[in-house]
Amino acid sequence: MAKPPRLVADHGELKLNASVGGTRRDLLLSDRGESLLVDDLDYGNADLVPFTVVKALVLAGGASVPEGQDARDAAWGLSGADGGREATAQDCYRTAEYLRAVEVSERAVETLREHVRATELSTYLNADEISSNADRVGKLSDIAREL
């Protein structure tokens, strides 16, 4: 059984240690991803992080494999959902707010929407509220045309 994901400190930098493709990996956190975990959710070094939150972060680009593996492929390779820490209402609410504010890669957006629909995140976020880079560029183009 895979170990649940946890935050780890590596030379003063927080990383998300998770099982990806059967191997423990230290995922790099974006500034926004770290802010969600540390500032909004009060996680610290060695704390278990709910799988629901980890998968959402990976798909939204808030946590990534150092070698630059595609977000969708990395998310599909995640394991450790059984056991570990369950996502609280606060975890889901704050993660939903985070997902509303970020632009998701076109390749990962549908997988993230499916993840939201299948988890408690759907209590706080309609999956259709998640937009991709392409969605936002399209909306900006529409606005520019109207001017």
DAURBEL-V185816 format. One record per residue. N is the residue number from 1. RES is the residue in one small letter. SS is DSSP state (hx for helix, st for strand, lp for the rest). PHI is phi as a letter, one per 20 degrees, with the letter a starting at -180 (* if undefined). OMEGA is omega in degrees with one decimal (NA if undefined). Layout:
BEGIN
N,RES,SS,PHI,OMEGA
N,RES,SS,PHI,OMEGA
END
This chain:
BEGIN
1,m,lp,*,179.8
2,a,lp,f,176.4
3,k,lp,f,178.8
4,p,lp,f,179.0
5,p,lp,f,178.9
6,r,st,b,173.8
7,l,st,e,176.0
8,v,st,c,176.1
9,a,st,e,179.1
10,d,st,c,-177.7
11,h,lp,l,176.9
12,g,lp,n,-179.6
13,e,st,d,177.6
14,l,st,f,176.1
15,k,st,c,179.3
16,l,st,d,-179.0
17,n,st,e,-175.9
18,a,st,b,176.5
19,s,st,e,178.5
20,v,st,c,-179.6
21,g,lp,m,177.5
22,g,lp,n,-179.7
23,t,st,c,176.0
24,r,st,f,-178.2
25,r,st,c,172.7
26,d,st,e,-179.7
27,l,st,e,177.5
28,l,st,f,178.7
29,l,st,d,171.5
30,s,lp,f,177.5
31,d,hx,g,-179.9
32,r,hx,f,178.2
33,g,hx,f,177.5
34,e,hx,f,178.7
35,s,hx,f,177.2
36,l,hx,g,-175.6
37,l,hx,f,-172.9
38,v,hx,e,-174.4
39,d,hx,e,-176.1
40,d,hx,e,-174.1
41,l,lp,d,176.2
42,d,lp,l,173.4
43,y,lp,e,178.1
44,g,lp,c,-178.4
45,n,lp,g,177.2
46,a,lp,m,177.7
47,d,lp,f,172.5
48,l,st,f,179.4
49,v,lp,d,-178.4
50,p,lp,g,-179.3
51,f,hx,g,178.9
52,t,hx,g,-180.0
53,v,hx,f,-178.8
54,v,hx,f,-178.1
55,k,hx,f,177.4
56,a,hx,f,179.1
57,l,hx,f,-179.8
58,v,hx,f,-178.5
59,l,hx,f,-178.5
60,a,hx,e,178.3
61,g,lp,n,179.5
62,g,lp,e,175.3
63,a,st,b,-176.1
64,s,st,b,176.0
65,v,lp,f,-175.8
66,p,lp,g,-178.1
67,e,lp,f,176.5
68,g,lp,n,177.9
69,q,lp,g,178.0
70,d,lp,g,-176.6
71,a,hx,g,-178.4
72,r,hx,f,179.0
73,d,hx,f,178.3
74,a,hx,f,-179.7
75,a,hx,f,178.0
76,w,hx,f,180.0
77,g,hx,e,-179.8
78,l,st,f,172.1
79,s,st,c,-178.4
80,g,lp,o,-179.8
81,a,lp,f,179.4
82,d,lp,f,-175.5
83,g,lp,m,179.0
84,g,lp,m,-174.7
85,r,lp,e,175.3
86,e,lp,f,177.4
87,a,lp,f,176.5
88,t,lp,e,175.5
89,a,hx,g,178.7
90,q,hx,f,176.7
91,d,hx,g,-177.2
92,c,hx,f,-179.7
93,y,hx,f,-178.3
94,r,hx,f,178.2
95,t,hx,f,176.6
96,a,hx,f,177.6
97,e,hx,f,177.2
98,y,hx,g,-177.7
99,l,hx,f,176.0
100,r,hx,f,-171.8
101,a,hx,e,-175.4
102,v,lp,d,173.2
103,e,lp,e,-176.0
104,v,st,d,179.1
105,s,lp,f,-179.0
106,e,hx,g,-177.2
107,r,hx,f,-175.1
108,a,hx,d,-169.8
109,v,hx,f,-178.9
110,e,hx,f,177.5
111,t,hx,f,177.3
112,l,hx,f,177.4
113,r,hx,g,177.7
114,e,hx,f,178.8
115,h,hx,f,179.0
116,v,hx,f,-179.3
117,r,hx,f,-174.3
118,a,hx,e,-175.4
119,t,lp,c,177.7
120,e,hx,f,175.5
121,l,hx,g,-177.9
122,s,hx,f,175.7
123,t,hx,f,-173.7
124,y,lp,d,-174.9
125,l,lp,b,170.9
126,n,lp,f,-176.1
127,a,hx,g,-179.6
128,d,hx,f,176.0
129,e,hx,f,179.9
130,i,lp,f,-179.2
131,s,lp,c,179.4
132,s,st,e,175.0
133,n,hx,g,-178.0
134,a,hx,f,177.7
135,d,hx,f,-177.4
136,r,hx,f,177.0
137,v,hx,f,178.1
138,g,hx,f,178.9
139,k,hx,f,177.6
140,l,hx,f,177.4
141,s,hx,f,177.9
142,d,hx,f,178.9
143,i,hx,f,-179.5
144,a,hx,f,179.2
145,r,hx,f,-178.9
146,e,hx,f,179.3
147,l,lp,f,NA
END
